[in-house]
Amino acid sequence: MMKFWKSMLRNPGGLIGLTLLLIAVSVAVFGPWVFPNSPWRMAQRPFLPPFTNPMVTLGTDALGRDIFAGLIYGARVSLLVGLVSTTVALTIGVPVGAIAGYFGGRVDDLMMRLTEFFQTIPSFALAIVLVAILQPSIYSIVGAIAIVSWPPVARLVRGEVLSLRTREYVQAAVVTGQSNSWIIWREILPNTISPIIVLASLMVANAILLESSLSFLGLGDPNLMSWGYMVGAGRTVIRQAWWITVFPGIAILLSVLAMNLIGEGLNDALNPRLAKDSR
């Protein structure tokens, strides 16, 4: 564990990503204490430019709402959607890939055809359809993102299991009469953790982008302030009030960048030999 953290902290990109993520998490957790009032509340006159009033540092939008307060509450929504939807996608994809890779044959064919069916549909288009059918809410957004995100997990886990099921320790477990479920969960899956963790970090970034895109189109939860909603609300007045879209856009950029840098850092820390060969 110490070697992992030393390798992670030695990686400049990984260190920057961890720093940005720590800032985002701190803002999401402690920000509402600084701004206890609702982000939907009118704070000043509409279209107040940034850095002109110390009480409303980043200015206001078309309805006089505080942009800074919106960014803080939006961080909570984006991180929550990213983490929860990724967890749900892993919960679906890991068992599907493990069962397909371990048993092979018809089971593998059936599960991979199901996986390919979801992959043939553009993920963003499918997410839009699902959220529109289920009505926009935080639950439908998380569910839609999880549904479009699990196929890559299943394919990754299947490939790892296919390469591990012929190893000596797995064959020894089979010979000693261990059950298939015990072999999968105790012998094989623990050795697939590294690539799954790396993929999960990139999935969180993709989930944040998907949630922002859905909110931008008006399919976000109407009761929650999000960065995508703020960008969408300000796009019609971008020439008059650029700050309404620029600041939440920067927040989305930094969050996605942080998760991608963390993914690269994790890849270097967990697979140092592969990282060295790729360079």
N, C-alpha and C positions, 0 to 999 in steps of 0.2 A: 504493500500500500504506500509506504514512504517513497519507494522508487517511482511509483506511478505519479505521485504528486510532484516530485522533483522534476520528472520529465515534462509534466504538464506545465509547471511554472517556468521551466526553461524555454518553453516555446513562446515566442513573442506574440504570435497570433492568439494562441490559447489564453495567455495571460490577459490580453486586451479583451477577449471575449468574456472571460470570467469577470473582469472588472465591470464591463458594461452590463452583464447579467445581474451582478450584485447590486448595481445602482438601480436597475429596473425593478428588481424584487423589493429593494428597500423603499422605493417610491410607491410601489403597489401596496406594501404592507403598512407603512407609516404615513403615507401621503394623506389619507383621509383624516388623520388627526390634525394635520395642518389646515386642511380645508374640510371642516365638519359639515358645511352646508352642501346642499345638492348642487351638482355641476350644471343642472338645468336652470338654476336660479339666475335671475338678472342681476349682474354685479355693478355694471356701469352703463353709460350710454353705448348704443350700438356702434360698431366700427371704430372703437378706440384703438389707435395705433399702439404697438408695443413700446415699452420703456418710456412711456409718457406719464404713467401713474404708478407709483410704487405699490399701491394696493392691488393693481391689476397688471402685473409685470409684463405679460405677453399679449396684452390687449384683449379685446372682446370680439365676439362674432356679430352676425346680423341681428341677433336678439339681445345683445348686451351680456352674453354669458362669458365667464372668465375662461380664456383659452388654457391657462396654466392648470386650473382646476380640472378641465376636461382631459388634459394630458395625464394627470395623476390618476383619475378614475378610469381612464382608458387603458392605462398600464395593467390595472387589475384584471380587466376583461380580457385583454389580449393574452396575458400570461396564463390566465385560468383556462381559456379555450385551448391554447397551445398544449398545455400540460395534460389536461383531462382528455382531450381528443386523441392525443398520442398514446396515452395509457390505454384507452379503449381500443385503439387500432392494434396495439401490441397484444392485448388480451384476445383479440380475434385472430390476428395473423400468425402469432407464434404457435398456438396449438394446431392450426390448419397446416402450416408448413412442416411442423414436426411429425405429424401423423402421415402426411403425404410422403415425406422423405424416408420415414422409417419403414412403413409397410410396402410402399411401392405398388406396382401392378395396377389393378383397377381402382384401388383407393386413391393412388397418386393421380391417375388419369382424371378421375371424377373431380378431385379437389383442384387440380390445375386448370381444368376446363372452366370451373366456377371462377377461379382467380382471373383467368384470361378474359372471361365475360365482363368483369368489372373493369379490367384494364383497357378494353376496347372502347369504352365510353369516356370521353374527355372528363377528367376529374372535376374541373370547375363547372362544366355544364351540368354534370350529375348532381353536384352540390347545390346548384341553383334550383334544380327541379325538386330535390328532396326538401329543401327549406321552404320553397313556395308551397309544396303540397302539405307539409306539416305545420305551416304557419311560422313566421319568424319568431324565434325565442332562443335563449341561450342553450336550451336543451336540444332543439332541432339543429342548431348550428353545430354543436359538439357532435351530435349523432351523424350528421351529414359529412363532416370532415373526417370522422373516424371511418365511415363506410368507404370513402374514396381513398383512404390512406393505408388500409391494411394489406392490399395485394402485394406491394413491394416487400413488406415484412414477411409474408408467407413465402414468397419466392426466395428471399435471402435465407430464411431458416431452412427451407427445403434443401437448398444447395449445401448448406453446412452439414445438415443431418446426413445427406447422401455420402458426404466424404468421411463422416465420423462413424457411421454404423458398421463399417468393416474393420474398425480398429480392434486391437487385441483385447483391450479392457472391456469393450462392448461384447465381443464374442465370449469372453470369460464370464460375463454376467449372464449371457444366454445359456451357457453350459451349466452354470450353477442353479438354473431354474428360476431366475428372477422374472417377475412379470414384465410385460411390454411397457406398461405405464411407469413402472419403477425404473426401467432402463432409460426410457425417454427423459424423464424428469430428473433423475439422479445422476445418470452417466453421460448423456449426450448434451442436453440443453445447457448445463453449466459451462460447457466448453464452447458454446456459441454466444456467450454473453458479450464479448468484446465487439464484434461487428453489429450486434443488435443495439448496443449503447450508442455507437457512432451514428447508426441510421436514425435512432430515436431523436438525437439532438438536431439532425437535419429536418426531421419530420415536424418538430416543434416550430422551427422557422417557417416551414411550408404552411403549417396550420395558422400561424399568425397572419401570413399573407392572404390565405383563403378567407379568414374571418374578416380582415380589413376590406377585401374585395367585395364580399357579400354585404357588409355594412355600407360600403360606398354605393352599391346599387339599391340601397334601401331595404335590404333583406336582413338587417341586423335586429337584435332585440330592441324594441322601441322604448323599453324601460331602462336601458343601460347605455351610458355614454361610452363610445369606442372611438379609436383613432380613425378607422375607416369611415364612420359616420361623419366625423369632423371634416375629413377631406372632402367627402361628398357634399356636405352642407355648404362648403366654401367655394366649390368649383365654379359656381355661376357668378361669383363676385371676385374672382382671383385677381383681376386688374385693379379693382378698387381696394381690396383688403387681402393682400397676398399672404399675410401671416396666419390666416384662418386655415389654409391648406398646407403651408410650408412647415409649420412647427409639428403638427401630427405626422406629416410625411417624413420628417427627420426622425421622429420617434420610431416609426415603423422600420425605416432604413437601419437605424442603429440596433434595434432588437433582432432583426433578421440577420444582420451582419454579426452580431454577438453570437448567435446560435451557430452560424456557419463557421466562425473562427473556433468556437468550442469543439465543433465536430472535427475540424482538422487537427486541433490539439489532442483530442481523444484518440484519433487515428494514429498520431505519432507516438502517443504514450502507450497505447495498448498494442500496437503493431509496429514497434520500432524498426524491425528488420525490413518490413514492407515499405515503410516510409523512407528508409535509407536507400533501398533499391530504386524507388520511384524518382529519387533525386539524382 
